[in-house]
Amino acid sequence: MQPDASATVINEVFRRAYERGDRPALVDLRGGHVYGYRRLVTDVTRAASGLVRRGVRRDHVVGVHVSTPGAQTLAVHTVLAAGGVAAPIDPALGAGDMAAWLRACGARALITTPDLAETATSAATGSQVRQIVSLGAALDTVDYRTLLTLEPTALPALDAEHQDALLLADGRRMSHAALLTRMAELDQPVRLAESDVVLTTWRPDGGCDLLALVGLAMSKGALVVASGDGDLPVDGHEFDVTVVTGPRRRLERLR
């Protein structure tokens, strides 16, 4: 993969999503969901429009506090499509530490999952967070599905070179171009193709590697099978796995 400095992450990842239709893009074993290409791009763009309707603006920081790879993929790309900066948060972080981080990064909104919603709402108290979106019904949150029902509005045009995509737990900011470069680095040892099936045991955390991996695979038309837990037994033969995540945040080709 050769990164295009003029392309945004959204354009690169989803440029052929409608063409690929209902082909599976991501199997989230821990979350129990299978996401097809068309469904992902449709939900991401409609929900992004909903975020804009609810006040998220270009460069607003939105915390992403979720428990599964599928939820992280959906949440982060929704934020990016809305022009925001996604701040992935390690789901193991306690409410106190999370609250301090939300205040430090000036997050305006927060996306979470129902199993983490109680921690999320507690952490948001006293921060600049004014709305919490949950990927499923949860007390004191806006259901993600509500975003899909709002009147569509235009999404912002983004500058790939200068627009921030991520604010990482270590304080680093990554532009869209920088995230595309990380995707290209992951691709170097394996050269993913549309026929590949990638098995990952990486968990959502405060870094960028899981996001870069899923984005890379989807841009290539490959399938990601995500356990989100290194201890979860997965029979690679069941999915005809060709590439796996290895040590030192690298990909390894099986065949």
C-alpha positions in Angstrom: 0.0 0.0 0.0 1.4 3.4 -1.0 -0.3 6.2 1.0 -1.8 9.1 -0.9 -0.9 12.3 0.9 -4.1 13.9 -0.5 -6.5 11.1 0.7 -8.3 11.1 4.0 -8.6 7.9 6.0 -12.4 7.8 5.2 -11.8 8.1 1.5 -9.0 5.5 1.5 -10.8 2.9 3.7 -14.3 3.2 2.1 -13.6 4.2 -1.5 -14.9 0.9 -2.8 -17.3 0.0 0.0 -20.5 0.4 -2.0 -19.0 -1.6 -4.8 -18.2 -4.5 -2.4 -21.7 -4.5 -1.2 -22.7 -7.0 1.5 -19.4 -8.8 1.5 -18.2 -9.1 5.1 -15.5 -6.6 6.1 -15.2 -7.3 9.9 -16.2 -10.3 12.0 -16.2 -9.1 15.6 -16.1 -12.3 17.7 -16.3 -10.7 21.1 -19.0 -8.2 20.1 -20.9 -10.9 18.2 -21.3 -8.8 15.0 -20.5 -9.2 11.4 -20.1 -5.9 9.5 -20.5 -5.8 5.7 -18.8 -3.1 3.6 -22.0 -1.4 2.5 -23.5 -1.4 6.1 -20.3 0.1 7.6 -20.0 3.0 5.1 -23.7 3.7 5.3 -23.9 3.7 9.1 -20.6 5.7 9.4 -21.7 8.5 7.0 -25.3 8.7 8.4 -24.1 8.7 12.0 -21.4 11.3 11.2 -24.1 13.5 9.8 -26.0 13.0 13.0 -23.0 14.0 15.1 -22.7 17.2 13.0 -26.4 17.9 13.6 -25.8 17.5 17.3 -22.9 20.0 17.4 -19.7 18.1 16.6 -17.5 20.4 14.5 -14.2 20.1 12.7 -11.3 19.4 15.1 -13.6 18.7 18.1 -12.1 15.9 20.1 -14.4 12.9 20.7 -13.4 10.2 23.2 -13.9 6.6 22.0 -14.3 4.4 25.0 -15.4 1.0 23.7 -14.8 -2.7 24.4 -14.6 -4.4 21.1 -12.8 -4.0 17.7 -16.1 -3.6 15.8 -17.3 -0.9 18.1 -14.0 0.9 17.9 -14.0 0.8 14.1 -17.6 2.1 13.8 -17.0 4.9 16.4 -13.7 6.2 15.2 -14.7 6.3 11.5 -17.9 8.1 12.5 -15.9 10.7 14.3 -13.4 11.1 11.4 -16.2 11.4 8.8 -17.8 14.2 10.9 -14.4 16.1 10.9 -13.6 15.4 14.5 -10.5 14.0 16.2 -11.0 10.5 17.7 -9.3 10.0 21.1 -9.2 6.2 21.7 -9.4 5.3 25.4 -8.2 2.0 26.9 -11.4 0.4 28.2 -9.4 -0.8 31.3 -8.9 2.8 32.4 -10.8 3.7 35.6 -13.3 6.5 35.8 -10.9 8.8 37.7 -8.0 8.5 35.2 -10.4 8.7 32.3 -12.0 11.9 33.7 -8.5 13.5 34.0 -7.8 12.5 30.4 -11.1 13.9 29.0 -10.4 17.2 30.8 -6.8 17.3 29.5 -7.7 16.7 25.9 -10.8 18.9 26.0 -13.2 16.2 24.6 -16.6 17.6 23.6 -18.3 14.3 23.2 -17.8 10.6 24.1 -18.7 7.4 22.4 -19.0 4.2 24.5 -20.6 0.8 24.6 -23.4 -0.3 27.1 -21.0 -2.4 29.2 -18.8 0.6 29.8 -21.5 3.3 29.9 -21.5 3.6 33.7 -17.8 4.4 33.8 -18.2 6.7 30.8 -20.9 8.8 32.4 -19.1 9.0 35.7 -15.8 10.1 34.0 -17.6 12.7 31.9 -18.7 14.6 35.0 -16.8 17.8 35.4 -15.3 17.6 31.9 -16.2 19.5 28.7 -18.1 16.4 27.5 -21.7 17.5 26.8 -23.0 14.3 25.1 -22.4 10.6 25.4 -23.3 8.3 22.5 -23.7 4.6 23.2 -23.5 1.8 20.7 -26.6 0.3 22.2 -29.1 1.6 24.7 -27.7 2.8 28.0 -28.8 5.1 30.8 -28.0 8.8 30.3 -26.6 8.3 26.8 -27.8 8.9 23.2 -28.3 5.7 21.3 -26.1 5.6 18.3 -29.1 4.5 16.2 -30.7 7.8 16.9 -27.9 9.5 14.9 -29.0 7.5 11.9 -32.5 8.9 12.0 -31.6 12.6 12.0 -32.0 14.8 8.9 -28.9 14.4 6.8 -26.5 17.3 6.5 -23.3 17.9 4.6 -20.1 16.5 6.0 -17.0 18.7 6.1 -14.2 18.6 3.5 -11.0 17.5 5.2 -7.3 18.4 4.6 -5.5 15.0 4.9 -2.1 16.5 5.5 -3.1 18.9 8.3 -6.4 17.6 9.7 -5.8 15.5 12.9 -7.4 12.1 12.9 -6.4 10.7 16.3 -5.3 11.9 19.7 -3.5 9.0 21.3 -3.2 8.1 25.0 0.5 9.3 25.0 -0.6 12.7 23.8 0.5 12.3 20.2 -1.7 13.6 17.4 -1.9 11.8 14.1 -3.1 13.5 10.9 -5.1 11.5 8.4 -1.9 11.3 6.3 0.1 9.9 9.3 -2.5 7.3 10.0 -2.4 6.2 6.3 1.4 6.0 6.6 1.0 3.6 9.6 -1.4 1.5 7.5 1.2 1.3 4.8 3.9 0.2 7.3 1.7 -2.6 8.6 1.2 -3.7 5.0 4.9 -3.9 4.0 5.6 -7.5 5.2 2.4 -9.1 4.0 1.0 -7.1 1.0 -2.6 -7.7 1.8 -5.0 -8.7 -1.1 -8.7 -8.9 -1.5 -8.5 -12.6 -0.9 -6.9 -12.4 2.5 -8.4 -13.1 5.9 -6.7 -11.4 8.8 -7.0 -12.8 12.3 -6.2 -10.2 15.0 -6.1 -10.6 18.8 -5.2 -6.9 19.4 -7.6 -5.2 21.8 -8.9 -1.7 21.6 -6.6 0.6 23.6 -5.2 4.1 23.5 -3.1 3.5 20.5 -3.5 3.4 16.7 -2.4 0.0 15.6 -5.7 -1.9 15.7 -7.4 1.0 13.9 -4.6 1.1 11.3 -4.9 -2.7 10.8 -8.7 -2.7 10.3 -8.5 0.3 8.0 -5.7 -1.3 5.9 -7.7 -4.5 5.5 -10.9 -2.7 4.5 -9.1 -0.5 2.0 -7.8 -3.7 0.4 -11.1 -5.5 0.5 -9.9 -8.2 2.9 -11.8 -9.7 5.8 -10.8 -9.0 9.4 -11.6 -11.6 12.1 -11.2 -9.8 15.4 -11.2 -11.7 18.7 -10.1 -8.7 20.7 -8.6 -11.1 23.2 -5.3 -12.9 23.0 -6.7 -15.7 25.2 -9.8 -16.3 23.1 -9.5 -19.6 21.2 -10.1 -19.2 17.5 -9.9 -21.9 14.9 -8.1 -20.2 12.0 -9.2 -23.0 9.7 -12.8 -22.1 10.2 -12.2 -18.7 8.6 -9.4 -19.8 6.2 -7.0 -17.3 7.8 -4.1 -16.2 5.7 -2.5 -13.4 7.9 -2.2 -13.1 11.7 -1.1 -10.4 14.1 2.3 -11.1 15.6 4.6 -9.7 18.3 5.9 -6.2 18.1 2.8 -5.0 16.4 3.5 -6.7 13.1 1.5 -8.8 10.6 2.7 -12.3 9.6 1.6 -14.2 6.6 0.7 -17.8 7.0 0.3 -18.5 3.3 
